Amino acid sequence: MIDVKLLRENVDGLKSAIAKKKFTVEWQPILDIDALRREHLAAAEKARAAQMSANTEMAKLAKGSPEFLQKVKDMKVLSETAKELEAQAKETETRWKELVMAIPNIPHESVPIGRTEEDNKVFSTWGDPASVSANAIPHWDIPYFSKLVDFERGVKATGAGFPFYIGDMARLVRALIQFCLNEAWKAGYEEMMPPLMVNAASATATGQLPDKEGQMYVATVEDFYLIPTAEVPVTNFYRDEIIDEKDLPLNRCAYTPCFRREAGSWGKHVRGLNRLHQFDKVELVKWVHPQGSFDELEKLHIDAENLLIKLGIPHRTLLMCSGDIGFPHAKQYDIEVWAAGQQRWLEVSSCSNFTDFQARRANIRYRPADGGKPAFVHTLNGSGLGLPRVLVAILENNLQADGRVRIPDALRPWYGAETLGEVLGK
């Protein structure tokens, strides 16, 4: 949620900043409800003050006296008026919150201005796409791929986008999970195992609601949402809490399956492992002091990049333009791996600073060491990493002439072998 001071003190600046993003905001209803909210709150407070004053005066009167009995009648009228005004104020507050919650976060001044993904800037690159296997083909065309990743039986068990990983591929996924978690631990992230479902308050706190209702699966009886990313439960770990300043920054990591409906996705760009409705991901989350949050963002994307360097996967990091960053994001880097078989880049990590946007929604504050008033932390997160597309890069970039896939050196202690797959023709 934005700082409402901006709405009241610099609405033109706020409008200008939000106009750089891809979201449309109807400003006049928000300004009208904000003025009405303050009016109704003031009226309710005035009524409560009058009620308290009358109560004090009544306490000074002799019980049973004409003055006392008249004051009792007056108190009933004041009480009813106060209740009506408080109900009115509460109703207005609810509507105000709904509208203010629909305002996206402000892009940071360092974010390039643009409207589409074509306006994103290449921030850094690592590795040479031309240096990978000359035998690369799309992973779904590897002859034994369907034996190790069974989409058809996944459709039978659940639906499209829910594959079974079998045998060596299941072992490779597990190796990647262990590798990512172990590297995160070495980088200073404490591991968590969060719930896989969250309530609406948690989804609202991190900005999935009201922006991405259509992308989430819902357990309708309890109104729980299957998590689209571990960011949601992990960030909410400190909801409605105050953290001591000396404990910042706090760094956590978590592996979870993630669930996304990805409505409207089709075509060759989402074929095979490119886009799934259930996928595995290790998430990196930070709660930091506001003064250092953009420095922490630089550390965060480097932590994610280092995983790909150790896996030997060519990749590039994009600084996302204002029109291509998300609803709660202030600044965002996307990291893409090179998939040689498809001759295209695939996103495997998005590293973002949300400033105090999520913290305001979740009421996560820190207590200054000097004893000052608690203030909102800044929250950050990044994928470290999204595994299906990392698998794609490993399969396509390391495909050998005999049909086997060379396992990156960094994964071999977890996987337990040098190659995956059977020899073609055997």
Rosetta blueprint (number, residue, H / E / L):
1 M L
2 I L
3 D L
4 V H
5 K H
6 L H
7 L H
8 R H
9 E H
10 N L
11 V H
12 D H
13 G H
14 L H
15 K H
16 S H
17 A H
18 I H
19 A L
20 K L
21 K L
22 K L
23 F L
24 T L
25 V L
26 E L
27 W H
28 Q H
29 P H
30 I H
31 L H
32 D H
33 I H
34 D H
35 A H
36 L H
37 R H
38 R H
39 E H
40 H H
41 L H
42 A H
43 A H
44 A H
45 E H
46 K H
47 A H
48 R H
49 A H
50 A H
51 Q H
52 M H
53 S H
54 A H
55 N H
56 T H
57 E H
58 M H
59 A H
60 K L
61 L L
62 A L
63 K L
64 G L
65 S L
66 P H
67 E H
68 F H
69 L H
70 Q H
71 K H
72 V H
73 K H
74 D H
75 M H
76 K H
77 V H
78 L H
79 S H
80 E H
81 T H
82 A H
83 K H
84 E H
85 L H
86 E H
87 A H
88 Q H
89 A H
90 K H
91 E H
92 T H
93 E H
94 T H
95 R H
96 W H
97 K H
98 E H
99 L H
100 V H
101 M H
102 A L
103 I L
104 P L
105 N L
106 I L
107 P L
108 H L
109 E L
110 S L
111 V L
112 P L
113 I L
114 G L
115 R L
116 T L
117 E H
118 E H
119 D H
120 N L
121 K E
122 V E
123 F E
124 S E
125 T E
126 W E
127 G L
128 D L
129 P H
130 A H
131 S H
132 V L
133 S L
134 A L
135 N L
136 A L
137 I L
138 P L
139 H H
140 W H
141 D H
142 I L
143 P L
144 Y L
145 F H
146 S H
147 K H
148 L H
149 V E
150 D E
151 F H
152 E H
153 R H
154 G H
155 V H
156 K H
157 A H
158 T L
159 G L
160 A L
161 G L
162 F L
163 P L
164 F E
165 Y E
166 I L
167 G L
168 D H
169 M H
170 A H
171 R H
172 L H
173 V H
174 R H
175 A H
176 L H
177 I H
178 Q H
179 F H
180 C H
181 L H
182 N H
183 E H
184 A H
185 W H
186 K H
187 A L
188 G L
189 Y L
190 E E
191 E E
192 M E
193 M L
194 P L
195 P L
196 L L
197 M E
198 V E
199 N L
200 A H
201 A H
202 S H
203 A H
204 T H
205 A H
206 T H
207 G L
208 Q L
209 L L
210 P L
211 D L
212 K L
213 E H
214 G H
215 Q H
216 M L
217 Y L
218 V E
219 A E
220 T L
221 V L
222 E L
223 D L
224 F E
225 Y E
226 L E
227 I L
228 P L
229 T L
230 A L
231 E H
232 V H
233 P H
234 V H
235 T H
236 N H
237 F H
238 Y H
239 R L
240 D L
241 E L
242 I E
243 I E
244 D E
245 E H
246 K H
247 D H
248 L L
249 P L
250 L E
251 N E
252 R E
253 C E
254 A E
255 Y E
256 T E
257 P E
258 C E
259 F E
260 R L
261 R L
262 E L
263 A L
264 G L
265 S L
266 W L
267 G L
268 K H
269 H H
270 V H
271 R L
272 G L
273 L L
274 N L
275 R L
276 L L
277 H L
278 Q E
279 F E
280 D E
281 K E
282 V E
283 E E
284 L E
285 V E
286 K E
287 W E
288 V E
289 H L
290 P H
291 Q H
292 G H
293 S H
294 F H
295 D H
296 E H
297 L H
298 E H
299 K H
300 L H
301 H H
302 I H
303 D H
304 A H
305 E H
306 N H
307 L H
308 L H
309 I H
310 K H
311 L H
312 G L
313 I L
314 P L
315 H E
316 R E
317 T E
318 L E
319 L E
320 M L
321 C L
322 S H
323 G H
324 D H
325 I L
326 G L
327 F L
328 P L
329 H L
330 A L
331 K E
332 Q E
333 Y E
334 D E
335 I E
336 E E
337 V E
338 W E
339 A E
340 A L
341 G L
342 Q L
343 Q L
344 R E
345 W E
346 L E
347 E E
348 V E
349 S E
350 S E
351 C E
352 S E
353 N E
354 F L
355 T L
356 D L
357 F H
358 Q H
359 A H
360 R H
361 R H
362 A H
363 N L
364 I L
365 R E
366 Y E
367 R E
368 P L
369 A L
370 D L
371 G L
372 G L
373 K L
374 P L
375 A E
376 F E
377 V L
378 H E
379 T E
380 L E
381 N E
382 G E
383 S E
384 G E
385 L E
386 G E
387 L H
388 P H
389 R H
390 V H
391 L H
392 V H
393 A H
394 I H
395 L H
396 E H
397 N H
398 N L
399 L E
400 Q L
401 A L
402 D L
403 G L
404 R L
405 V E
406 R E
407 I L
408 P L
409 D H
410 A H
411 L H
412 R H
413 P H
414 W H
415 Y H
416 G L
417 A L
418 E L
419 T E
420 L E
421 G L
422 E L
423 V L
424 L L
425 G L
426 K L
